[in-house]
Amino acid sequence: MRQSADGIIGMEEGKAAGGGTGAPSRRRLLLASSAAGLLPLMRRWLGLRRGAVVGFVPNASFAEHYGFANRMTAPWWRLRGLDVRVVDLDGRRSRICSLLRGCDLLYLCGGNSFHLMRCLRAVGVAPLIRELVDSGVPYVGESAGAVVAAPDIDYIAPMDARREPATTLRARRRPAAPTPGLGLTDVHVVPHVGGRMLGAAADEILHMHAGDAGYLPLRNDEALLAEGGRMRRLATGSAAARLL
């Protein structure tokens, strides 16, 4: 991996910024550690306009004690002129699919990556999300939302507890199976590098995968824009995010 002076990250051969081998060039992803300072980047780089319909998927936040803070992004963005529609994955599949199809942008908020992926699989909307992103609908992932864009998410275990569903006393707990992600990009975002809350876990992940260009560190005041097979590192300029 190499980064130019203008923030463009060059990936090794075989590593695609916007998706797997042969991934459609229409994919546009904005991956971040924090929602703070993200809205101006969404407007500038993704063309988000006032009144745009944002599909806000909150489920990752339900598994963490700090999740309320993640969910507060939705009302804040409504005050900023966006039509934010909460898409709770704990519901009827037909309604969830209808909501997702009516969005100008998909936003998966932060929280627990394993819980989020479990919810996406349970309701069966992962293929639909890939279809929408392939058709040009921008995908914005915050923390857990950025992690699940990868081909697999087991690498995030030092940061996120798996919290598998409870088993009965008689049932034998099986070894954790590999956990696939949405596969929207071939890279693995490591969020919260240098952060006060989760920086130590981020450092552990980077140490485990040292030398592998497919693991990209991301500070709380940064975002990664993947578009047209290239990835660009952007600064959010958020002082609040730097305090996390």
N, C-alpha and C positions, 0 to 999 in steps of 0.2 A: 504494500500500500504506500502511496506517495501523495502528498498534498502540495498543490501549487500555491503561489502567493495570493491568488484570488479565491482560495478556499476549495477549489475543485479537487476531489479525491480521485486519484487514478487507481483502479482495481487491477489485481493480477488477472492474467488470462484465465477465463473460466469462472471468474467472480463477476456476477452482473449486479449492478447497483439497483436496477429497477425490476429485477425478477430473475427467474431461473433461465437456463439455456433456452434461447429462442423466445424469451418473454416479450410480449407485445410492447412496442415503444410508447403506447399511449398511457402507460402507467405513470402516475405522479404521486409520490409519497413524501410526506413531511413527517419526520420522526424526531421526537423530542423527549427530554427528561421531565420537563415541567410545562404546564400550560401558561405560566407567567410569561408575558411578552410574546406569545405565539401568534396572537391575532394579527398584528401588522405583517408578519411574514406570510400568513395565509392570504392576506389581501394582495400583497405584492407579488408573491411567487405562484399562487394558485388561482389568482383572479377572483377571489371571493368578494362578492358585492353585497351591499346592504339589502336585506330581505331574502338572502340566499337561505335555502333549507339545509340545515345541518342535522344529520342523523347522529345523535349523541348516545353512544352505548356505554352505560354506567357500570356494567356488571363486575368488572375487575375491582371496583372500589368497595363493593359490598363485603369483600373478604378481609378488609384491613380496617383497623381502628381509626386510621386517619382518612378513611374514604370520603367522609363528608366534605372535606376540603376539595377533593377532586371533583365531586359533584357540583360544587358551587360555581364551577366554570360555566355551567349551562345557564343559570339565571343572569350571570354577569354578561355573557355574550348576547342574551336577549336584550339587555339594556343598551348594548352597543349596536342594535339594529338587525341582528340575525334572527331568523326563524328557526330556533333550536327545538327539535322534536326528540324527546327521550325515547330510545328504542330499548326497552327492557327485554332481554333475551329469555326471561322466565315468563313465557306467554305462548299464545297459539302461533304456530309456525306461519300460517297464512297471513296473519296480521303483521307479524314481524317482517316477512318478505315484502309485503305491500308498503310498509313504512320505509324500508331500506331502498326500494326501487324508486320512491318518490323524493330522494335526497339529491342535493347538488354536491354534497361533500359528506364523507363518513368520518366520524371522530370517535375513536376508542380511547377512553380515559384511563388514568393510571389506577394502580391497585395491585392485585395479585395475578401474575401472568398465567399460572396454572389454572386458577379458578376461571379466568376469562376464557381460556382455550377450552376448558371443560364445558362451559356454557355454550360456546359456539358450536362445539361438536354435538352436544345434546339436542339442540334445536335444529341442527343440520343446515346452518346458513353459511358455513365457510365457503362452499362452492359458489354461492350467490355473491358473496363479497368479492371473491376473485373475479367473477364475471363482470361485476360493476366496475371494479378497478381497471380491468382490461379494456372496458369500453370508454374509459376516460374520466370516471368519477374519482376525484382526488381522495386519497386516504391519509388521514392524519392520526398518528399514534402517539400518545403520551405515556411514557414509562412502560407499563405493561402493554399498552397498545402498540408501542414501538417494538417491543420484544416479540410479540406474537406474529409480526410481519415476517419473521425469519422462517427458514425451512423447518427448524426444530427449536425447542425452547428449554431443553434440559440444562443447558449451560447456565441458566439464571437461578438454579437451585440454591447457591450460596446467598442469594438476595431474597428470594421468594419461597415461603414454605409451600410444600405441595398440598397439604390439607386435603388428603383423599377422603372420599365419603366414608362414614363410619361403617365398620363391619360387625357382624355378630360375633359372639364369643366362640362359636364353633367354627366360624369361617376362618380359613387360613389367609393371612395377608400375603398377597403375591408381590414379588419384586416389582419395583416401579418400571413400567414399560416406557420405551422411548416416546416422547411427547412431540408429535408433529405440530408445526406452526401453520400459518396461512400460506407460507411460501411465496409471498409477494416480492421478496428480495432474497438474494443468496447470502447477504451479510447478516451478522449477528450484532445488533446494537447493545452496547453495555452502558446503561444509563447511570446517572448520578455519580460520575467520576469526580472525586474531590468534594463530594457533598458531606455535610455533617451527619446526616441520618444514615445514609446507605453507602457512603464513600468507601468504607472498609470492605464491604461485600463486593463492590465494584472492583477494587484492587485485587481481591482474591480471584475473581473471575478472569481478569486480565493476566494475572500470574499463571493461572492454569492453562491459558491458551496463548502464552507468550510466543511470539514469532509467527502466529497465524494471522495473516492480513484480513481474514474474514471476520474478525472481531473488532468492532469499531468503538472506541471510548467516546463517551458523550457527557460533557459537563451539564450542570443544571441550567446554564444560561446559553446553551447551544441547541441547534437543531440540524438535522441532515435532510437535505432535499435530494430525492432520487427522481431523475427525469431523463428520458432519452438514453438510458444506459450509462448515465454519469451521475455521480454523487457529489454534492457541494455542501460544505460545512458552513452554517450560518450562525451569526451571533444574535440572540434575542435582545441583548442590551438590558435585561431585567435585573435590577438590583435585588429585588425580592427573591428571585430564583437563586441568586448566589448565596443567599442566607440559609437555604435549605440543606 
